[in-house]
Amino acid sequence: MRGGTHPRRHERLIALFVVGCLLFSYPLMHLFAGDHKVFGLPLLWVYVFLAWLAVIVATGLLLRSKSGSDGGP
């Protein structure tokens, strides 16, 4: 437990990586491929950008420091 990090942070990041890989796998993305549009954009594009945003937000929440003692500004 270096630097007071959460003991399960590494396992959660690995799980998030696996979920991210599944979100961007062909079988799941193929479900959203088609002629459907959302706000004038193809449904596949909307799915990709929302999934990407979800992975970024989840990563940020996992890596956010719980205390202000990380030595950063």
C-alpha positions in Angstrom: 0.0 0.0 0.0 2.3 2.7 -1.3 1.5 6.4 -0.6 -1.8 5.6 1.1 -3.4 4.4 -2.1 -6.5 2.2 -1.8 -5.5 -1.4 -1.7 -8.0 -2.5 -4.4 -7.3 0.4 -6.8 -5.1 -1.7 -9.1 -7.8 -4.5 -9.3 -10.5 -1.9 -10.1 -8.4 -0.3 -12.8 -7.8 -3.7 -14.4 -11.6 -4.4 -14.2 -12.2 -1.0 -15.8 -9.8 -1.9 -18.6 -11.6 -5.2 -19.2 -15.0 -3.4 -19.3 -13.6 -0.8 -21.7 -12.4 -3.6 -24.0 -15.8 -5.2 -23.9 -17.6 -1.9 -24.6 -15.5 -1.4 -27.7 -15.6 -5.0 -28.9 -17.1 -5.8 -32.3 -20.2 -7.8 -31.1 -21.4 -5.1 -28.8 -20.7 -2.2 -31.2 -22.4 -4.2 -34.0 -25.7 -3.9 -32.0 -25.5 -0.1 -32.5 -24.6 -0.2 -36.2 -27.4 0.7 -38.5 -29.4 3.5 -40.0 -30.8 4.8 -36.7 -30.0 8.5 -35.8 -30.0 10.3 -32.5 -30.0 14.1 -32.7 -29.0 13.7 -36.3 -26.0 11.6 -35.5 -25.6 7.9 -36.3 -26.4 5.8 -33.3 -23.0 4.1 -33.4 -21.1 7.4 -33.1 -23.3 8.4 -30.1 -22.6 5.0 -28.5 -18.8 5.3 -29.1 -18.5 8.8 -27.6 -20.8 8.0 -24.6 -18.9 4.8 -23.9 -15.6 6.7 -24.2 -16.9 9.4 -21.9 -18.0 6.8 -19.3 -14.5 5.1 -19.3 -12.8 8.5 -18.9 -15.1 9.5 -16.0 -14.8 6.1 -14.3 -11.0 6.4 -14.6 -11.0 9.8 -13.1 -13.1 8.7 -10.2 -10.9 5.7 -9.6 -7.7 7.8 -9.7 -9.0 10.7 -7.7 -7.2 11.1 -4.4 -9.3 10.7 -1.3 -7.2 13.0 0.7 -5.3 16.2 0.0 -2.0 14.7 1.2 -0.8 13.6 -2.2 1.7 16.4 -2.4 0.2 17.9 -5.5 -0.8 21.6 -6.1 
